[in-house]
Amino acid sequence: MNEFIVTPYSVVGKVNYDKLIKQFGLSLIDDRLIEELNFPHKLLLFKYFFAHRDLDKIIRVYKENGKFAIVSGRGASEHIHLAHVLLFKFVLELQRRFNAFLFVPISEDEKYFAKQGLSFNDARKYAIENLIDIIALGLDKKDTEVLIDTLTMNAKIYGLAAKLAKKITLSTIKAVYGFSNEQNIGLHFFPAIQAAHILYPTVEKDLPSLVVISVDQDPHMRIARDVAAKFSLFKPAALESRFLKGLTGEEKMSASEPYSAIYVNDTPELVKRKIWKAFTGGKPTVEEQRRYGGKPGICPVYEYHVLFFDTLEEAKKRNTRCRNGDLLCGDCKIELTERIIKFLKEHKAKREKAVDKIHEFVDIEEFQQ
Ligand code: SF4
């Protein structure tokens, strides 16, 4: 029996990323590939984005034709948290660096099918809220398209999903996602919609897709690549991240454990409480910490400092100071709290301006709560 399970709908157990790479048939992103990509981003250098599918082919296409598409979306069912912020900031930098076409499909329908207790209208409401956050993070209208599945679905995407669906069998869906007969048919059909999102730039704009996701979304890639081959389309490539550690020490931030994640709408007080309660790699007493040092490798506080805020130099220093016992967890937590509260305050101000821009990206006049 597997010691862990990773699907778009649940992550169970302690994930062994080496085994997951083999299990999913992914390739590791090595230094040579980062050099070839010529995008020495911190999240690549720190192996937060650790795995890929056919990234080398995308690099080749870019060198030959100067253009590819990025697809990165959001399954909306709640406000976004810091792992989503990290992903979209990376996506927007990647788009700018390569002058890529960006497609952002928002799949509140998927979450509506998957989540007990999520109403249809709430799923739609979160789709809009999430889009406002993504705009606030810097989404640029130039060379970008956004789709909200149940609000702005168009004939091109649905038509493509219908064509693809005819070549995707129920047995494939069950094998890839582990669905049972008791699960609703929305979940069984959704992979055709998802494959249409992924292949839309290839079919409509003749651009190969590079899908930027966290690794739990990889089953969608398998369906999309499989069906692309059946239609003789360029198989979509992927850049996949590991999970951002949960503050409470879990493998992944989780909606069922509210203190494991920091959401963009958290108040400063709540941020303080969450970080103060966070798991660390530190020792139980100051004296022991000074004498033996901490373990930054297992510490979510360290991870947030390094992935969100520190420069490469600062990250190296923090690592050394932690291991030497020069840095204490209390000080480290206070510093992180201040950094996150500052970020969220600035994000909130950008968000207020982003509300006015939403109609530049989607036509949602008709949506009434
Ligand atoms: Fe984590 Fe900071 Fe404590 Fe080191 S000093 S274990 S990085 S909280």
Residues whose N, C-alpha, C, O or C-beta is under 5 A from the ligand:
A	BS01	SF4	T280 G281 G282 G294 K295 P296 C299 V301 Y302 C322 L327 L328 C329 C332
